[in-house]
């Protein structure tokens, strides 16, 4: 078992975070499974055959018959599996959807566009089956969801759900979903973006593991009441930072909006300068709401949702991979970006220290704070034995109770 985790100096962006390696240094094969479907994989065609043979013989030993018509020979173009096709390209390993699904999605979008141009109501439609293959489309489905739920009570003029504090008297009668609904204003803008994303005749390939390592960038972003700040560290040691104060138009907005808005503007500035194209960015924030909104791809707050949609569009256009990670406010202070958001340029890494850039994502909580284990033992009924990631794969199942 080999760990290739962000945060360590030997991290390589083109390799998996956790993988097994053979004695000759080649990544070992495996058997991914989806429900009752197995997909043996290996570094070569011969290895894939050997893995398939081993799996088949073990099943026969257990009394399970292997039907030959359900077997497929090893291939680098294996066809669809769980709605997604894995393919090998000169750039690396990528995924794409089934062509029939792509054509169906295009027809659905064109139908929605036609219905919107002819009248004010549309039929119920569902458009969520491609999010697994293309997560970038998730924020642009909000208009559809607002349209589908716009007939429910306690909605504003744009069909967003009102806060519970603004709910009126709840009707006791059961509301029946209508056959036709009025399109939400957001649907028009979302439909324009989706039509652009689904413009290609054939489904595009989303690269999930590049053949060549990408540039890895680490950064911090923080917003305070008066101002904002962000800093990015590049492999060559260059540090790009920006800071400023909020304008009058942001005074009435929440701190959550300012935190995520600062992240968006920091990345947009880097992309505009050309230094974040085709990169993998680990951006640290001390705001859990901003982190959650990004990872979910959605938010009940329309202001936060605008930023999420803006951020996803930026990722797609710049071909960058973003990981937003929550860190403690004390780490943000020690790094110096917290002071940067207040106009202080002499704290943390800006005073000449490089220690603030080190975020031990590759270490466990007990490795970072050994006293944590003693604290756990002080109140747990029985002592626990912490395992490393490698030990977990080999020993955790042996310690589990058998029923």
Protein Blocks (a to p, Z undefined) as FASTA:
>chain_A
ZZddehiakbcfkbcfbdcddfkopacdddddehjaccdddfbfklmmmmmmmmmmmmmm
nopacdfklpccddfblbjeehiacdddfkbccddddfklmmmmmmmmmmmmmmmmmmmb
dcddddfklmmmmmmlmmmmmmmmmmmmmmpghiafkopacdfklpccddfbdcdddfbd
cddfklmmmmmmmmmmmmpmbdcdddfbdfbdcddddddddddfklccdddddfkopacd
ddddddfklmmpcfklmmmmmmmmmmmmmmmnopmgoiacddddfbfklmmmmmnopafb
fklmmmmmmmmmmmmmnopacddddddfklmmmnopmmmmnopakghjlnopaklmpccf
kbcfklmmmmlmmmmmmmpmbdcddddfklmmmmmmmmpccZZ
